[in-house]
């Protein structure tokens, strides 16, 4: 199993920037890696990335060194484990609200003695069993596989004091979209009350010595960097929209200047 460069960067105190993709395109994943992004979020929850098509996406990520992290549709071992068996470097588990749910996520990702993930030492991340022992693979998987929990409801923020005590969690990620909805402000990620909850959550996470992530509009990233947040992602649609709008504005201004 490859060393998880994403975990290494986070543990070294670095900020990391990823891109979410909701459709199975290995060329796009490969291009994102070539462009220098730290990680890619392969979205099973809201996209059509599945166990059947994820393996080529992971290969494309491996090829360019970008860390492939899957967002599964649910927090259950039978959903999480197949993505890991196909080589994902970790999972970003949605809608985790309690310490019990957090422990269930870790339990699904980690092998004994850290969890109860079903063992299969002939999988792709285990080099199909062609090299090393099963125990070597178990040790490497437990060390390298990333566990990110998505905190997307007010309940999660209220329970953060307990959530941050759970062993085996690498990142606590506050999702502003669903958080705004749970507060009665759907889509209003910049609403003062939503921002207040996010700042409160980040402070609890950082004060506990844990790693924080957030989703937020790009113009708020500097604020959250100043608060100690390390883990961010954009999405393919946003990047395509931003670059396309900028390109077309420039080209059409040039065309108008030429009288065309």
N, C-alpha and C positions, 0 to 999 in steps of 0.2 A: 504494500500500500504506500502511495506517495505521501511525503510529508506535507502537512496542511500549511501552506504558506500564509493563508488567511489567519489562522490561529496564531501563527508566529508573529505576524504584524500586529495583531491586536494585543497580544501579551507583551510586545515591546512598546506598547503605548502609542502606536501609530493610528491615524485615521485611515479608514478604508472606504472605497467608493465602488459600488456595484451597479448593475443594471438588471431590472426585472424583464423577463421575456415570457410571454404567455402562449407562444406557438412554437412547434418543434422545428427549428431551423438550425442545423449544425453550422452552416456557413455564417450565419449571423453571430452565433456564439464564438466561432473562431475569430471573426472580425473584431468582436468586442475584446477578446484576449489580445489580439495584435495591437489594438488601440491603447492598451495599457490599463484597462479596468482591473481592479483587484479581485472581483468576484461577480458571479452571475446568479440571479435568483430564477430558478426554473419553476414556473408556477403551475402546480397541479390543482390548486384550490380554485382559481378563477380562469385558468387557461385550459388548453387541450393538450398539455404535456402529461403523458401517462407513463406507466411502467413499460409499456410496449414500445415507446419511442424515445425514452430518455437516454438510453445507452449511447447512442450516437452523439447526443448533445454533450454528454460527459466526456466522451473521447475527444470531441472538438475542444473542450475546455482543457483537458489534460495536455493536448498538443501545444497550446499557447500559454499554459501556466495560470489561467484564470480559474479561481476556485468555484466549482459547481455546487451550489446549495439548492436543495429542493424545498419548496413550500408545499407540504402535503395537504390534502383536502381535510384531513382530520387527525386527531391526536390518539391514534390507535396503532398498536404494533403491526397489525396485518396490513396497514397502509404505509407505515414508515419504513419497515425493514426491506421490502422489495426494492425501493429506490436506493437504499444503501448497498444492497447486494449487487446492484448494477453500477456502483462506483461513485455515487454522489459523496461529496466530502462532508456533508452535514445536512441538517434540516432546519427550517425556520417554521416552527409549529404555530399555527394560528389559534387565536382565542383561548389563551391560557389565563385563567383567572384566580387559581388557588394554588397553594403549595402542593396539594395532592396531585393536581393536574400537571404541575411542573415535574414532580417526581415520576409521574407516569411517562412523560416525554423522555426523561433521562433513561428510565428503565427500558424503553423501547429501542433506544439508540445504542446503549452500552452492553457489552458482554459481561459475564461473571468476572470479577466479583462486584462490578459497578452497576450491573443491570441484568436483565434476563432476555436480551435479544436472542432469537433463535440462531444457532450457529450453523454456518455453511462455509466450510473452508475450501470449496472448489469454485467459489465465486470470482468474478473479475477482479475486485479489489484484493483478493487473496492470491492473485496471480494464478487462478484456476488450480491451486494446490500444487503447482509445479516447482515451487521454491520455498524453502523454509518450513517450519513446523506450524501446526495449528495454534500452539501457544504463542509463537512469535506473531502470527497474524492477529490474534486476540489482543495482545499487548499493544500492537501498532494501531489497531482500529480504535481501541479505547483511548489512546493518546491523541489520535489525529482527528477523529470525527467530531465535528462542531455541533453544538446544541444551542440554537437560538430560540427564545420564547417570545411570541408576539403578545403584547399586552394591549388589548383593543377595546376594553370596556372600563367604565369607572370602577367596577368591582375589582379589576386587576390592580388599579392604582391604589385603591383602599387596602388591598392585601399585600402590597409590595414589601412591607416590613417582614412578612413571613416568606414571600417568594424569594427574596435575595439571600435567604439562608440555605436554599436547596443546593446541595453539592452536584457538580457535574454540568451545570449550566454555564455556557460561555458568554452569551449575550442576552440582555433583556431589551427587547425592541418595542418601543411605544409607537403603535400605528395610529397616526392622527386622523385618518379617514374614518375608521370605525369608531374611534374614541369620540369624535365629534358627533357621530350619529347616536352613540349611546347617551350623550349629554343633551340630545334634543336639537343639535345644530348640524344636521347632515350636510356634508360638503364644506362646512365653514371651519376649515383647519386653522385659520388665523384668528378665529374668535377669541377675544381676551380670556374667556373662561376655559376654553380648550387649551390655550397656550399655558395658562396657569397650572392646569392639571399636568401637562407635559413637563413643565419645569419642576413641579413638585416631584413627579416620578423620577426624573433624571437625577435630582438631588439625592433621593433615597438610594438609588442604584449606586451612584458614585460615592456617597458617604459610606456605603457598605463595602467599598473596594471592588465593586463589580463593573463589568463593561456595559455601557449603555449604547443603544441605537435608537434612531427615530426616523420616521418618514415625515417630511415637511416640504413646503415650497422651497425652491432653490435659494430664494433671497433670505430665508431664515437659517440656512446652513451655518453661516458665520456665527450667529447667536448660539446655536447649539454646540458648535465647536468650542466656543468660549466657555460653555458649561461643562465641557469634558466629554461630550459625546464622540464616539469613535467610528460608529458603524452607520453608513448611509447607503441608500440606493435610489436611482432614478428608474425610468423604464424606457423601453425602446420607442414607444409611441411619442413620449415627451421629447426625447432626443431628436427623433425624426421631424417632429413638428417645429422645434426650435431652429434646427439647422435649415429646414426648408423655408420657413418664414424669412429668416435672415438672407438666405440665398436669393429667393425670389424678389425681395425688396431691393437688394443691390442690383440684380440683373434688370429689373423693370425700370429702375431709376436710370440705369445706363442706357437702356433702350429708348426711354423717353428723351434723354439728352441727345440721342442720335436721331430723334424725330421718327422713331419706328414704333 
